[in-house]
Amino acid sequence: MLDQNRTQCEVAFQLNYHPIYRISQFWSFLVSLLAVPALVYFICRRVIFLHFHGNLKFLLIFYFLSILLFSCAMLYGFGFHFLLPFFAKTNCDLIIEPTRFKYSHLFGMSLLTISMFLPIGFSIERFVALGMAEKYENIRTLLGPVLVISLICIDLLMINTVYKNEKFSDIYISFILTPTSSTPQINIYFFSLLAVKIFNLISNCILIKIHNRIKRRYLRRNNSLSVRYEMEEIIQSSKFTLTISFSHLLFFGWYIVNTLFIRILGESFFQNSLNFMVARGVYCAVPTYNFVIVFIGIISLRRLNLQRHNKVQSTVQIKSTGREGARNYENAISNYWDSISHEMNRINA
């Protein structure tokens, strides 16, 4: 047992001082450090003040809150790995205590998967909004909280199922390396999440296609400005959630695909266990996403607000040419003469 512990201490030393692994830990620590204040600013100054329906806003707030909490977890985890070698006196000081690993790993894994589950709520809420477009603005904020609570509970139940037989009694040298006994379950769960993310993205694309068809039908049946404005709000908010979902899939898909691919290749492909662990550790693109998504969100909202402003301006302007222009001119003349007649009748009386 003593020899095994000594061997693990040597592996921990070699891993933590491997130049590629060390650079990746520093980068992840740096972007996590930058992501925390950036996300706080984005949530407090942008997301809270969105002009979207309360249900979608509730989902977005909790989505970015989960990203913020996950960034804090990553800041702790990668900060621990990056800074610990400066204070470790022996190689065995680089080993992570089982209790610390258990709660840190489970907390980070739960937040990682929760942020992958919540975008499903975007699609569900958007389909409901589209189906109730004429009266959705008057619907109270209830669907959003129900979706958030339901999706979080489903994810935590799945995490509990994946780790229910894990005793966390091994020797651990990295927070992001999954315990060996739970690896098969994690692989299945990650494959399932990736499939759900792809399906969710396709659903968002279909939603926008359906919206364009329904929009024309609504406008033929009801030409009021309130309906036009509501339909425009639905398409703008749907485009924003599509941008978020696509960005999430791009970064998390890269992380999941590479992680699973490395696990499938196995230790034999990388010649030794050290290279295998380094490969598993350097492809973590999640902290980078946590920082980049702030800029993606700001740019997307700025572009959508500009489009919405131009669209609203063109909608409320009265056309003066063509058949609609002739009808508007006739209505204006009729209203003018009605007002004149009413004033003359009032004077004669």
C-alpha positions in Angstrom: 0.0 0.0 0.0 2.9 2.3 0.8 4.5 1.7 -2.5 1.2 2.4 -4.3 0.8 5.7 -2.5 4.4 6.6 -3.3 3.8 5.8 -7.0 0.6 8.0 -7.0 2.6 10.8 -5.4 5.1 10.5 -8.2 2.4 10.6 -10.8 0.8 13.6 -9.2 4.2 15.4 -9.3 4.8 14.5 -13.0 1.3 15.5 -14.0 1.3 18.9 -12.1 4.7 19.8 -13.5 4.0 18.6 -17.1 4.5 21.8 -19.2 1.4 21.3 -21.4 -0.8 20.4 -18.5 0.6 23.3 -16.5 -0.2 25.8 -19.3 -3.7 24.5 -19.6 -4.3 24.8 -15.9 -3.1 28.4 -15.9 -5.3 29.3 -18.9 -8.4 27.7 -17.3 -7.7 29.5 -14.1 -7.2 32.9 -15.8 -10.3 32.7 -17.9 -12.4 31.6 -14.9 -11.0 34.5 -13.0 -12.1 36.9 -15.7 -15.4 35.1 -16.3 -16.8 35.7 -12.8 -16.9 39.5 -12.9 -17.9 39.5 -16.5 -20.9 37.2 -15.9 -21.9 39.3 -12.8 -21.9 42.4 -15.0 -23.8 40.7 -17.9 -26.5 39.3 -15.5 -27.0 42.5 -13.5 -26.8 45.0 -16.4 -28.1 43.1 -19.4 -30.1 39.9 -18.7 -32.2 41.3 -15.9 -33.3 44.3 -18.0 -34.2 42.3 -21.1 -37.6 43.1 -22.7 -38.4 39.4 -23.1 -41.4 37.7 -21.5 -40.9 36.8 -17.8 -40.8 33.1 -18.4 -37.9 33.3 -20.9 -36.1 35.9 -18.7 -36.4 33.6 -15.7 -34.8 30.8 -17.7 -32.0 33.0 -19.0 -31.2 34.4 -15.5 -30.9 30.9 -14.0 -28.9 29.7 -17.0 -26.3 32.4 -16.6 -26.4 32.0 -12.8 -25.5 28.4 -13.3 -22.7 29.4 -15.6 -21.5 31.9 -13.0 -21.5 29.3 -10.2 -19.7 26.9 -12.5 -17.1 29.5 -13.2 -16.6 29.9 -9.4 -16.2 26.2 -9.1 -13.7 26.2 -12.0 -11.9 29.1 -10.4 -11.5 27.1 -7.3 -10.6 23.8 -9.0 -8.1 25.2 -11.5 -6.7 27.7 -9.0 -6.1 24.8 -6.6 -4.2 22.9 -9.3 -2.2 25.9 -10.5 -1.3 27.3 -7.1 -0.8 24.1 -5.0 2.7 23.3 -6.5 4.0 26.6 -5.2 3.2 25.5 -1.7 3.6 21.8 -1.8 6.6 20.5 0.3 6.4 16.9 -0.8 5.1 15.1 -3.9 2.3 13.6 -1.8 1.0 17.1 -0.9 -0.3 17.2 -4.5 -2.7 14.4 -3.8 -6.3 15.6 -3.3 -8.1 14.4 -0.2 -11.0 12.1 -1.0 -13.6 14.2 0.8 -12.4 17.4 -0.9 -12.5 15.7 -4.2 -15.9 14.2 -3.7 -17.8 17.4 -3.0 -15.8 19.6 -5.4 -16.1 17.1 -8.2 -19.8 16.5 -7.7 -20.5 20.2 -7.3 -18.7 21.0 -10.5 -20.2 18.1 -12.4 -23.7 19.1 -11.3 -23.3 22.7 -12.5 -21.8 21.6 -15.7 -24.7 19.4 -16.6 -27.3 21.8 -15.3 -26.1 24.4 -17.7 -26.5 21.9 -20.4 -30.0 21.0 -19.4 -31.5 24.5 -19.0 -31.4 25.4 -22.8 -34.0 22.7 -23.3 -36.3 25.0 -21.4 -35.6 27.7 -24.0 -37.1 25.6 -26.7 -40.1 24.5 -24.7 -40.9 28.0 -23.6 -40.5 29.4 -27.2 -42.9 26.8 -28.7 -45.4 27.7 -26.0 -45.0 31.4 -26.7 -45.4 30.8 -30.4 -48.5 28.8 -29.9 -50.1 31.5 -27.7 -48.7 34.5 -29.5 -51.9 36.6 -29.5 -52.2 36.5 -25.7 -48.8 35.4 -24.4 -47.7 38.8 -23.3 -50.6 38.7 -20.7 -49.6 35.2 -19.4 -48.0 35.4 -15.9 -44.5 34.1 -15.2 -45.1 30.5 -14.2 -43.8 28.3 -17.0 -40.2 29.6 -16.6 -39.9 28.7 -12.8 -41.6 25.3 -13.4 -39.1 24.4 -16.2 -36.1 25.6 -14.2 -37.1 23.5 -11.1 -38.0 20.4 -13.2 -34.8 20.5 -15.3 -32.5 20.9 -12.3 -34.3 18.1 -10.5 -33.9 15.8 -13.5 -30.2 16.6 -13.8 -29.5 16.0 -10.1 -31.4 12.7 -10.2 -29.2 11.7 -13.2 -26.0 12.7 -11.4 -27.1 10.7 -8.3 -27.8 7.7 -10.6 -24.4 8.0 -12.2 -22.4 8.2 -8.9 -24.7 6.1 -6.6 -22.2 3.2 -6.4 -19.1 5.5 -6.3 -17.3 5.2 -2.9 -14.7 8.0 -3.5 -12.1 6.0 -1.7 -9.4 6.2 -4.4 -6.3 8.4 -4.7 -7.1 11.6 -6.7 -4.8 14.0 -8.4 -7.2 16.1 -10.4 -10.7 17.4 -9.9 -11.7 17.1 -13.6 -10.6 13.4 -13.9 -13.6 11.2 -13.4 -13.3 8.3 -11.0 -12.5 5.1 -12.9 -15.4 3.1 -11.5 -17.9 5.8 -12.7 -16.4 6.4 -16.2 -18.7 4.1 -18.2 -21.8 5.8 -16.7 -20.4 9.3 -17.3 -19.6 8.3 -20.9 -23.2 7.3 -21.5 -24.6 10.4 -19.7 -22.4 12.7 -21.8 -23.3 11.0 -25.0 -26.9 11.4 -24.1 -26.4 15.1 -23.2 -24.7 15.7 -26.5 -27.6 14.1 -28.4 -30.0 16.2 -26.5 -28.0 19.4 -27.2 -28.0 18.7 -30.9 -31.8 17.9 -30.9 -32.4 21.1 -29.0 -30.5 23.2 -31.5 -32.4 21.6 -34.4 -35.7 22.4 -32.5 -34.7 26.0 -32.3 -34.0 26.2 -36.0 -37.4 24.5 -36.7 -39.0 27.0 -34.3 -37.8 30.0 -36.3 -39.0 28.4 -39.6 -42.4 27.7 -38.1 -42.5 31.3 -36.7 -42.1 32.8 -40.2 -45.0 30.8 -41.5 -47.3 31.6 -38.6 -46.3 35.2 -38.6 -47.7 35.6 -42.2 -50.9 33.9 -41.2 -51.4 36.1 -38.1 -50.8 39.3 -40.1 -53.3 38.3 -42.7 -55.9 37.7 -40.0 -55.0 40.4 -37.6 -53.1 43.5 -38.7 -52.9 45.3 -35.3 -49.7 46.8 -34.2 -49.8 44.8 -30.9 -49.8 41.5 -32.7 -47.0 42.6 -35.1 -45.0 43.7 -32.1 -45.5 40.5 -30.2 -44.6 38.4 -33.2 -41.4 40.4 -33.7 -40.5 40.0 -30.0 -40.9 36.3 -30.2 -38.6 36.0 -33.3 -36.0 38.3 -31.7 -35.9 36.4 -28.4 -35.9 33.1 -30.3 -32.8 34.2 -32.3 -31.0 35.1 -29.1 -31.7 31.7 -27.5 -30.6 30.1 -30.7 -27.3 32.0 -30.6 -26.8 30.9 -26.9 -27.7 27.3 -27.7 -25.4 27.1 -30.7 -22.5 28.6 -28.8 -23.0 26.3 -25.9 -23.1 23.3 -28.2 -20.0 24.4 -30.0 -17.8 24.7 -26.8 -19.4 21.9 -24.8 -19.6 19.7 -27.8 -15.9 20.1 -28.4 -15.2 19.3 -24.8 -17.5 16.2 -24.7 -16.4 14.8 -28.1 -12.7 15.2 -27.3 -13.1 13.8 -23.7 -15.1 10.8 -24.9 -12.7 10.3 -27.9 -9.7 10.3 -25.6 -11.4 7.8 -23.2 -12.3 5.5 -26.2 -8.7 5.6 -27.5 -7.5 4.6 -24.0 -4.2 4.7 -22.2 -2.5 2.4 -24.7 -2.8 5.0 -27.5 -0.9 7.6 -25.5 1.8 5.1 -24.6 1.6 5.7 -20.8 -0.8 6.8 -18.1 0.8 10.3 -17.7 0.2 11.3 -21.3 -3.3 9.9 -21.1 -4.1 12.1 -18.1 -2.5 15.1 -19.7 -4.7 14.6 -22.8 -7.8 14.3 -20.7 -6.9 17.5 -18.8 -6.0 19.9 -21.6 -9.1 19.7 -23.7 -11.4 21.3 -21.1 -12.9 24.2 -23.2 -15.7 24.9 -20.6 -13.9 27.7 -18.7 -13.2 29.5 -22.0 -16.9 29.3 -22.9 -17.9 30.8 -19.5 -15.9 33.9 -20.4 -16.6 34.1 -24.2 -20.4 33.8 -23.8 -20.5 37.2 -22.2 -19.2 38.9 -25.3 -21.3 36.7 -27.6 -24.4 37.7 -25.6 -23.6 41.4 -25.6 -22.9 41.4 -29.4 -26.0 39.3 -30.1 -28.3 41.6 -28.0 -26.9 44.7 -29.6 -27.5 43.4 -33.1 -31.0 42.1 -32.3 -32.0 45.4 -30.6 -30.9 47.3 -33.7 -32.9 45.0 -35.9 -35.9 45.2 -33.7 -35.7 49.0 -33.6 -35.6 49.2 -37.4 -38.4 46.7 -37.8 -40.7 48.5 -35.4 -40.0 51.8 -37.1 -40.9 50.3 -40.5 -44.0 48.7 -39.0 -45.5 51.8 -37.4 -44.8 54.1 -40.4 -47.9 54.7 -42.6 -47.4 53.7 -46.2 -48.3 56.3 -48.8 -48.0 54.2 -52.0 -49.8 51.3 -53.6 -53.1 49.8 -52.5 -52.3 50.1 -48.8 -51.2 53.7 -49.3 -54.5 54.5 -51.0 -56.4 52.9 -48.2 -54.4 54.9 -45.6 -55.1 58.1 -47.5 -58.8 57.4 -47.7 -59.0 56.7 -44.0 -57.1 59.9 -43.2 -59.4 62.0 -45.4 -62.5 60.3 -43.9 -61.3 60.9 -40.3 -60.5 64.5 -41.2 -64.0 65.2 -42.6 -65.6 63.3 -39.7 -63.8 65.6 -37.3 -64.9 68.8 -39.3 -68.6 67.6 -39.4 -68.5 66.9 -35.7 -67.2 70.4 -34.9 -69.8 72.1 -37.2 -72.6 70.2 -35.5 -71.3 71.3 -32.1 -71.2 75.0 -33.2 -74.7 74.9 -34.7 -76.1 73.3 -31.6 
